[in-house]
Amino acid sequence: MTNPETNPAPHAAGGHLHAPSAWNVPNALTVLRLVLVPLFVWLLLRDGGHATGDRLLATAAFVVAIVTDRFDGDIARRWNLVTNFGKIADPIADKALTGAAFLGLSYLGELPWWVTVVVMVREWGVTALRFWVIRHGVMPASRGGKLKTVLQAVALGLYLLPWQHLALIHWPAVAIMAAAVVVTLATGLDYLSRALRLRAAAKRPLP
């Protein structure tokens, strides 16, 4: 996932700045993640979510998409391949993937709807806050936000497995999802506080 705060400067040659082309590996991985979302949803919901093979394929598609999310940002920053397309498409792909997983599991009756609603409201709420304060500064991802992302990914990966009747899979999934919800709410409140402080600081008259 790209982070504008840590993006390196564009390539410089002969005294001129050259923005990297949008046709690059990180953006290709982001597009792959977007393409995997409908395939993932189809596999998850096929036959009411009861086919073991389809559930395993859905889980595999989810894991592959999550892995691409880790590598596209790292590659973009390391090789100066951060683009405006990536900055926009990357978070969209992230929210599309996790949102599809939450909604799909709740639709199948395997995850309480209130969990999905809480997570979705927080995710889109933070996105709205970022746009609300964008004129005054950037709110970089916090450590809590990164922990939230990891907890959600692990919990969803466990919930997607077809063997929820096994306590060894089900209860760890429940426990990690509970932790993810707590961190999701806590970081959401933290982002709200930071956004309010940023707005207040911007309106404060200069000495």
Short mmCIF file of the C-alpha atoms (twelve columns), coordinates in Angstrom:
data_MODEL
# 
_entry.id   MODEL 
# 
loop_
_atom_site.group_PDB 
_atom_site.id 
_atom_site.type_symbol 
_atom_site.label_atom_id 
_atom_site.label_alt_id 
_atom_site.label_comp_id 
_atom_site.label_asym_id 
_atom_site.label_seq_id 
_atom_site.Cartn_x 
_atom_site.Cartn_y 
_atom_site.Cartn_z 
_atom_site.pdbx_PDB_model_num 
ATOM 1   C CA . MET A 1   0.000   0.000   0.000   1 
ATOM 2   C CA . THR A 2   1.519   3.313   -1.023  1 
ATOM 3   C CA . ASN A 3   2.044   6.061   1.516   1 
ATOM 4   C CA . PRO A 4   2.393   9.622   0.170   1 
ATOM 5   C CA . GLU A 5   4.403   10.600  3.245   1 
ATOM 6   C CA . THR A 6   7.223   8.204   2.411   1 
ATOM 7   C CA . ASN A 7   7.167   8.337   -1.385  1 
ATOM 8   C CA . PRO A 8   10.577  9.084   -2.902  1 
ATOM 9   C CA . ALA A 9   11.017  11.943  -5.322  1 
ATOM 10  C CA . PRO A 10  10.447  11.349  -9.056  1 
ATOM 11  C CA . HIS A 11  13.397  10.460  -11.241 1 
ATOM 12  C CA . ALA A 12  15.664  13.367  -12.056 1 
ATOM 13  C CA . ALA A 13  17.753  13.458  -15.202 1 
ATOM 14  C CA . GLY A 14  19.514  16.418  -16.727 1 
ATOM 15  C CA . GLY A 15  17.981  18.738  -14.142 1 
ATOM 16  C CA . HIS A 16  14.434  17.754  -15.114 1 
ATOM 17  C CA . LEU A 17  11.968  15.735  -13.037 1 
ATOM 18  C CA . HIS A 18  10.352  12.819  -14.792 1 
ATOM 19  C CA . ALA A 19  7.265   11.219  -13.278 1 
ATOM 20  C CA . PRO A 20  7.279   7.423   -13.544 1 
ATOM 21  C CA . SER A 21  5.018   5.828   -16.121 1 
ATOM 22  C CA . ALA A 22  1.719   4.381   -14.915 1 
ATOM 23  C CA . TRP A 23  2.606   1.237   -16.863 1 
ATOM 24  C CA . ASN A 24  4.684   -0.478  -14.216 1 
ATOM 25  C CA . VAL A 25  4.772   -3.584  -12.029 1 
ATOM 26  C CA . PRO A 26  3.226   -2.077  -8.844  1 
ATOM 27  C CA . ASN A 27  0.234   -0.743  -10.767 1 
ATOM 28  C CA . ALA A 28  -0.119  -4.080  -12.567 1 
ATOM 29  C CA . LEU A 29  -0.309  -5.798  -9.166  1 
ATOM 30  C CA . THR A 30  -2.951  -3.300  -8.043  1 
ATOM 31  C CA . VAL A 31  -4.999  -3.973  -11.181 1 
ATOM 32  C CA . LEU A 32  -4.603  -7.716  -10.594 1 
ATOM 33  C CA . ARG A 33  -6.000  -7.219  -7.097  1 
ATOM 34  C CA . LEU A 34  -9.003  -5.372  -8.522  1 
ATOM 35  C CA . VAL A 35  -9.582  -8.132  -11.086 1 
ATOM 36  C CA . LEU A 36  -9.412  -10.791 -8.369  1 
ATOM 37  C CA . VAL A 37  -12.244 -9.170  -6.374  1 
ATOM 38  C CA . PRO A 38  -15.165 -10.304 -8.588  1 
ATOM 39  C CA . LEU A 39  -13.576 -13.740 -9.004  1 
ATOM 40  C CA . PHE A 40  -13.206 -13.993 -5.234  1 
ATOM 41  C CA . VAL A 41  -16.855 -13.000 -4.669  1 
ATOM 42  C CA . TRP A 42  -18.083 -15.514 -7.239  1 
ATOM 43  C CA . LEU A 43  -16.095 -18.354 -5.683  1 
ATOM 44  C CA . LEU A 44  -17.173 -17.398 -2.156  1 
ATOM 45  C CA . LEU A 45  -20.890 -17.215 -2.908  1 
ATOM 46  C CA . ARG A 46  -21.100 -20.093 -5.376  1 
ATOM 47  C CA . ASP A 47  -23.444 -22.868 -4.215  1 
ATOM 48  C CA . GLY A 48  -24.299 -20.869 -1.134  1 
ATOM 49  C CA . GLY A 49  -20.710 -20.980 0.088   1 
ATOM 50  C CA . HIS A 50  -20.942 -24.681 0.933   1 
ATOM 51  C CA . ALA A 51  -18.613 -26.137 -1.733  1 
ATOM 52  C CA . THR A 52  -15.276 -26.928 -0.106  1 
ATOM 53  C CA . GLY A 53  -13.308 -26.595 -3.320  1 
ATOM 54  C CA . ASP A 54  -14.781 -23.187 -4.144  1 
ATOM 55  C CA . ARG A 55  -14.160 -21.935 -0.615  1 
ATOM 56  C CA . LEU A 56  -10.530 -23.006 -0.814  1 
ATOM 57  C CA . LEU A 57  -10.170 -21.266 -4.171  1 
ATOM 58  C CA . ALA A 58  -11.826 -18.142 -2.734  1 
ATOM 59  C CA . THR A 59  -9.406  -18.225 0.180   1 
ATOM 60  C CA . ALA A 60  -6.478  -18.634 -2.214  1 
ATOM 61  C CA . ALA A 61  -7.665  -15.671 -4.311  1 
ATOM 62  C CA . PHE A 62  -7.983  -13.570 -1.145  1 
ATOM 63  C CA . VAL A 63  -4.484  -14.509 0.045   1 
ATOM 64  C CA . VAL A 64  -2.943  -13.760 -3.365  1 
ATOM 65  C CA . ALA A 65  -4.663  -10.369 -3.421  1 
ATOM 66  C CA . ILE A 66  -3.474  -9.566  0.120   1 
ATOM 67  C CA . VAL A 67  0.106   -10.528 -0.817  1 
ATOM 68  C CA . THR A 68  0.036   -8.249  -3.890  1 
ATOM 69  C CA . ASP A 69  -1.069  -5.429  -1.583  1 
ATOM 70  C CA . ARG A 70  2.095   -5.892  0.450   1 
ATOM 71  C CA . PHE A 71  4.446   -6.018  -2.506  1 
ATOM 72  C CA . ASP A 72  3.055   -3.328  -4.815  1 
ATOM 73  C CA . GLY A 73  3.697   -0.536  -2.314  1 
ATOM 74  C CA . ASP A 74  7.165   -1.836  -1.396  1 
ATOM 75  C CA . ILE A 75  8.199   -2.102  -5.048  1 
ATOM 76  C CA . ALA A 76  6.768   1.323   -5.902  1 
ATOM 77  C CA . ARG A 77  8.662   3.061   -3.115  1 
ATOM 78  C CA . ARG A 78  11.919  1.162   -3.607  1 
ATOM 79  C CA . TRP A 79  12.112  1.742   -7.359  1 
ATOM 80  C CA . ASN A 80  10.588  5.245   -7.566  1 
ATOM 81  C CA . LEU A 81  7.462   3.936   -9.294  1 
ATOM 82  C CA . VAL A 82  4.840   5.779   -7.255  1 
ATOM 83  C CA . THR A 83  2.189   7.246   -9.570  1 
ATOM 84  C CA . ASN A 84  -1.043  9.175   -9.164  1 
ATOM 85  C CA . PHE A 85  -2.894  6.145   -10.527 1 
ATOM 86  C CA . GLY A 86  -1.371  3.970   -7.828  1 
ATOM 87  C CA . LYS A 87  -2.211  6.451   -5.080  1 
ATOM 88  C CA . ILE A 88  -5.882  6.332   -6.121  1 
ATOM 89  C CA . ALA A 89  -6.280  2.712   -7.240  1 
ATOM 90  C CA . ASP A 90  -4.371  1.081   -4.367  1 
ATOM 91  C CA . PRO A 91  -6.725  2.116   -1.518  1 
ATOM 92  C CA . ILE A 92  -9.740  1.423   -3.744  1 
ATOM 93  C CA . ALA A 93  -8.465  -2.111  -4.372  1 
ATOM 94  C CA . ASP A 94  -7.821  -2.604  -0.643  1 
ATOM 95  C CA . LYS A 95  -11.307 -1.536  0.405   1 
ATOM 96  C CA . ALA A 96  -12.938 -3.457  -2.451  1 
ATOM 97  C CA . LEU A 97  -11.216 -6.682  -1.399  1 
ATOM 98  C CA . THR A 98  -11.807 -6.519  2.353   1 
ATOM 99  C CA . GLY A 99  -15.269 -5.027  1.869   1 
ATOM 100 C CA . ALA A 100 -16.230 -7.881  -0.454  1 
ATOM 101 C CA . ALA A 101 -14.978 -10.413 2.106   1 
ATOM 102 C CA . PHE A 102 -16.905 -8.842  4.989   1 
ATOM 103 C CA . LEU A 103 -20.099 -8.440  2.970   1 
ATOM 104 C CA . GLY A 104 -19.852 -11.926 1.486   1 
ATOM 105 C CA . LEU A 105 -19.348 -13.633 4.840   1 
ATOM 106 C CA . SER A 106 -22.221 -11.686 6.401   1 
ATOM 107 C CA . TYR A 107 -24.462 -12.511 3.428   1 
ATOM 108 C CA . LEU A 108 -23.701 -16.199 3.980   1 
ATOM 109 C CA . GLY A 109 -24.595 -15.824 7.662   1 
ATOM 110 C CA . GLU A 110 -21.084 -16.677 8.831   1 
ATOM 111 C CA . LEU A 111 -20.169 -13.255 10.229  1 
ATOM 112 C CA . PRO A 112 -22.550 -10.978 12.176  1 
ATOM 113 C CA . TRP A 113 -23.782 -8.042  10.126  1 
ATOM 114 C CA . TRP A 114 -22.941 -5.596  12.904  1 
ATOM 115 C CA . VAL A 115 -19.257 -6.468  12.527  1 
ATOM 116 C CA . THR A 116 -19.383 -5.699  8.823   1 
ATOM 117 C CA . VAL A 117 -21.278 -2.454  9.380   1 
ATOM 118 C CA . VAL A 118 -18.831 -1.251  12.054  1 
ATOM 119 C CA . VAL A 119 -15.811 -2.007  9.861   1 
ATOM 120 C CA . MET A 120 -17.294 -0.503  6.694   1 
ATOM 121 C CA . VAL A 121 -18.411 2.691   8.457   1 
ATOM 122 C CA . ARG A 122 -14.942 3.092   9.952   1 
ATOM 123 C CA . GLU A 123 -13.110 2.441   6.670   1 
ATOM 124 C CA . TRP A 124 -15.159 4.829   4.572   1 
ATOM 125 C CA . GLY A 125 -15.358 7.304   7.448   1 
ATOM 126 C CA . VAL A 126 -11.565 7.534   7.622   1 
ATOM 127 C CA . THR A 127 -11.433 7.970   3.848   1 
ATOM 128 C CA . ALA A 128 -13.907 10.838  4.142   1 
ATOM 129 C CA . LEU A 129 -11.827 12.390  6.937   1 
ATOM 130 C CA . ARG A 130 -8.719  12.283  4.761   1 
ATOM 131 C CA . PHE A 131 -10.519 14.227  2.032   1 
ATOM 132 C CA . TRP A 132 -11.967 16.604  4.632   1 
ATOM 133 C CA . VAL A 133 -8.514  17.683  5.830   1 
ATOM 134 C CA . ILE A 134 -6.550  17.213  2.611   1 
ATOM 135 C CA . ARG A 135 -6.170  20.986  2.146   1 
ATOM 136 C CA . HIS A 136 -4.555  21.271  5.574   1 
ATOM 137 C CA . GLY A 137 -2.235  18.264  5.549   1 
ATOM 138 C CA . VAL A 138 -1.912  14.506  5.152   1 
ATOM 139 C CA . MET A 139 -2.802  11.961  7.819   1 
ATOM 140 C CA . PRO A 140 -0.300  9.112   7.349   1 
ATOM 141 C CA . ALA A 141 -1.189  5.573   8.317   1 
ATOM 142 C CA . SER A 142 -0.522  4.926   11.995  1 
ATOM 143 C CA . ARG A 143 0.925   1.780   13.535  1 
ATOM 144 C CA . GLY A 144 -2.535  1.025   14.860  1 
ATOM 145 C CA . GLY A 145 -3.936  1.313   11.359  1 
ATOM 146 C CA . LYS A 146 -1.350  -1.125  10.052  1 
ATOM 147 C CA . LEU A 147 -2.122  -3.533  12.909  1 
ATOM 148 C CA . LYS A 148 -5.813  -3.239  12.077  1 
ATOM 149 C CA . THR A 149 -5.101  -4.202  8.476   1 
ATOM 150 C CA . VAL A 150 -3.107  -7.284  9.518   1 
ATOM 151 C CA . LEU A 151 -5.732  -8.429  12.041  1 
ATOM 152 C CA . GLN A 152 -8.543  -8.018  9.531   1 
ATOM 153 C CA . ALA A 153 -6.638  -9.945  6.856   1 
ATOM 154 C CA . VAL A 154 -5.805  -12.857 9.175   1 
ATOM 155 C CA . ALA A 155 -9.331  -13.019 10.624  1 
ATOM 156 C CA . LEU A 156 -10.960 -12.931 7.187   1 
ATOM 157 C CA . GLY A 157 -8.562  -15.561 5.890   1 
ATOM 158 C CA . LEU A 158 -9.575  -17.899 8.722   1 
ATOM 159 C CA . TYR A 159 -13.290 -17.194 8.273   1 
ATOM 160 C CA . LEU A 160 -13.022 -17.953 4.567   1 
ATOM 161 C CA . LEU A 161 -11.766 -21.479 5.186   1 
ATOM 162 C CA . PRO A 162 -14.520 -24.086 4.733   1 
ATOM 163 C CA . TRP A 163 -13.900 -25.904 8.014   1 
ATOM 164 C CA . GLN A 164 -15.633 -23.556 10.449  1 
ATOM 165 C CA . HIS A 165 -17.053 -26.550 12.331  1 
ATOM 166 C CA . LEU A 166 -13.523 -27.234 13.602  1 
ATOM 167 C CA . ALA A 167 -12.843 -25.422 16.870  1 
ATOM 168 C CA . LEU A 168 -9.156  -25.104 15.939  1 
ATOM 169 C CA . ILE A 169 -10.150 -22.809 13.056  1 
ATOM 170 C CA . HIS A 170 -13.397 -21.233 14.231  1 
ATOM 171 C CA . TRP A 171 -12.413 -19.907 17.642  1 
ATOM 172 C CA . PRO A 172 -9.090  -18.372 16.579  1 
ATOM 173 C CA . ALA A 173 -11.023 -16.679 13.759  1 
ATOM 174 C CA . VAL A 174 -13.547 -15.295 16.266  1 
ATOM 175 C CA . ALA A 175 -10.838 -14.110 18.664  1 
ATOM 176 C CA . ILE A 176 -8.756  -12.400 15.985  1 
ATOM 177 C CA . MET A 177 -11.851 -10.794 14.450  1 
ATOM 178 C CA . ALA A 178 -12.837 -9.460  17.885  1 
ATOM 179 C CA . ALA A 179 -9.364  -7.955  18.251  1 
ATOM 180 C CA . ALA A 180 -9.640  -6.514  14.739  1 
ATOM 181 C CA . VAL A 181 -12.964 -4.837  15.584  1 
ATOM 182 C CA . VAL A 182 -11.522 -3.301  18.765  1 
ATOM 183 C CA . VAL A 183 -8.460  -1.961  16.940  1 
ATOM 184 C CA . THR A 184 -10.661 -0.802  14.057  1 
ATOM 185 C CA . LEU A 185 -12.810 1.278   16.408  1 
ATOM 186 C CA . ALA A 186 -9.826  2.613   18.372  1 
ATOM 187 C CA . THR A 187 -7.936  3.697   15.264  1 
ATOM 188 C CA . GLY A 188 -11.087 5.215   13.809  1 
ATOM 189 C CA . LEU A 189 -11.448 7.428   16.876  1 
ATOM 190 C CA . ASP A 190 -7.729  8.262   16.679  1 
ATOM 191 C CA . TYR A 191 -8.068  9.369   13.043  1 
ATOM 192 C CA . LEU A 192 -11.095 11.495  13.975  1 
ATOM 193 C CA . SER A 193 -9.112  13.170  16.760  1 
ATOM 194 C CA . ARG A 194 -6.150  13.798  14.459  1 
ATOM 195 C CA . ALA A 195 -8.396  15.234  11.757  1 
ATOM 196 C CA . LEU A 196 -10.037 17.627  14.197  1 
ATOM 197 C CA . ARG A 197 -6.648  18.755  15.531  1 
ATOM 198 C CA . LEU A 198 -5.344  19.262  12.007  1 
ATOM 199 C CA . ARG A 199 -8.348  21.408  11.079  1 
ATOM 200 C CA . ALA A 200 -8.086  23.400  14.296  1 
ATOM 201 C CA . ALA A 201 -4.364  24.027  13.757  1 
ATOM 202 C CA . ALA A 202 -5.005  25.194  10.201  1 
ATOM 203 C CA . LYS A 203 -7.626  27.713  11.350  1 
ATOM 204 C CA . ARG A 204 -5.479  29.045  14.194  1 
ATOM 205 C CA . PRO A 205 -4.096  32.505  13.269  1 
ATOM 206 C CA . LEU A 206 -0.347  32.762  12.862  1 
ATOM 207 C CA . PRO A 207 1.501   34.674  15.632  1 
# 
